């Protein structure tokens, strides 16, 4: 519930000329790493609506590989405990 409320607030600020979700050299790329498929898909969809470029991983090994990549995300939202961590 709180996540949906935060997304609504951010979306209204973006449409009202508030702070942009992108920075000077492109869209912000986010990694969502969670073994819960529903949560991962929901959060990814909501953040994509706000203009973020979202990549996902379903386990720790996949998240680590994305984080080690040169074109890796600017921010990672990680599950505290998941397989392969």
QUISUL-V99712 format. One record per pair of residues at least 12 apart in sequence whose C-alpha atoms are under 10 Angstrom apart, sorted by sequence separation. I is the first residue (numbers start at 0). J is the second residue. If there is no record, write none. Layout:
I J
I J
This chain:
31 43
43 55
30 43
42 55
62 75
29 43
62 76
31 46
39 54
40 55
62 77
39 55
29 46
39 56
54 71
29 47
39 57
54 72
59 77
28 47
36 55
53 72
58 77
59 78
36 56
52 72
55 75
58 78
59 79
63 83
36 57
53 74
54 75
55 76
56 77
57 78
59 80
60 81
62 83
63 84
28 50
29 51
30 52
31 53
32 54
33 55
34 56
35 57
53 75
55 77
58 80
59 81
60 82
61 83
62 84
27 50
28 51
29 52
30 53
31 54
32 55
33 56
34 57
35 58
58 81
59 82
60 83
61 84
26 50
27 51
28 52
29 53
30 54
31 55
32 56
33 57
34 58
57 81
58 82
59 83
60 84
26 51
27 52
28 53
29 54
30 55
31 56
32 57
33 58
34 59
57 82
58 83
59 84
26 52
27 53
28 54
29 55
30 56
31 57
32 58
33 59
57 83
58 84
25 52
26 53
32 59
32 60
20 49
21 50
32 61
33 62
19 49
20 50
21 51
32 62
19 50
20 51
21 52
31 62
32 63
30 62
32 65
42 76
10 45
14 49
30 65
6 42
10 46
13 49
30 66
13 50
39 76
7 45
10 48
11 49
39 77
3 42
6 45
10 49
39 78
2 42
6 46
9 49
10 50
30 71
31 72
3 45
6 48
7 49
28 70
29 71
30 72
2 45
6 49
28 71
29 72
30 73
31 74
32 75
33 76
34 77
35 78
28 72
29 73
30 74
31 75
32 76
33 77
34 78
27 72
28 73
29 74
30 75
31 76
32 77
33 78
27 73
28 74
29 75
30 76
31 77
32 78
33 79
34 80
35 81
26 73
27 74
28 75
29 76
30 77
31 78
32 79
33 80
34 81
33 81
34 82
32 81
33 82
34 83
